[in-house]
Amino acid sequence: MMPSPAHAPAPPSPWVVRWAEYLVPGAAVLDLACGSGRHARWFGTSGHPVEAVDRDAGALAMLDGVANVATRVADLESGPWPYAGRTFGAVIVTNYLYRPLFPALLAAVAPGGLLIYETFARGNERHGRPSNPDFLLEPGELLERVRGELRVLGYEDVEVVEPRPACVQRLCARR
């Protein structure tokens, strides 16, 4: 049975799809703070083993039965880093920012692997939520976070209209 359009999974971010072609075939993917797992689903059905992590068990349940996807309920902001010592061919982060995780995120990118990151930036407060500066990247912040550790393949600091008006920064970088 097909999900109704109201319950159909959201499509993956065009930014993530754009840079996914640089991922080694079959490489493991970490989808961080994945919510209902639009990227985990997309990578899993593309043949990548995926670790999908979020604190919302209900959202993760939407990934039950999706090929190649393992889920983990974890509070990334108050619990221990659940992937200590593990690396991935790609670490995917969208619409999420918790600055203290950056060292762990960078350490989780395997040699030759990618960090694909897309989230809200300063200026978004004029479009609504998020508007708290704790959840908005400063100008150039993603570039600064990877400087000296990863090679930037692509970066944008833009205002978009789709899927809704927002100010975002996007980065793809390789170890």
C-alpha positions, 0 to 999 in steps of 0.5 A: 500500500502506498502512503497517502500524499499527506504522509508521503516522505519528504523528498531529499534536499537538492543540496544533498542529492547534488553532492551525493554523487561524490560519495563512494558507492556503498559507503556508510552514511550517518544521517544526524538529527534525521527526523523522519529520515528523508535522507536516510531513506534516499541513501538506504534505497540507493544502496548505502548502509545508513545510521539514522539518529534522532531523539524522536523515536516516533519519527524514526519509526517511519524508517522501519523496514527501509532497506539498509537503514538502522535507527538509533534513538539518542539525545545528541545534546545531552547524552554521549556521542553515540558514534565514538570511534566510528567513521562514515563515508558521509555525514549528513546534517540538515536543518539542525545546529548544535555547535558543541557537536562539530568536533565529533561530526568532523571526527566521524568523516572517514578519509575520503568521506564527505560532510554535507551540511545545510541549515539556517543562517543569520537573517532567517529571523525575518522569515520566522523560525528558527529565529534564536541566534543559537540555531542560526549560523553566523556568516561564514561559520560552516567554512570556519568549522571545517578549515584545516580539517576538510577540503571544501567542495561547495559552499553557499550562504543564500536566501531561498524561497523553496520549500519556504523562504529561509536564509541558509548556509550549505557546505560539502567538504571532503576529508 
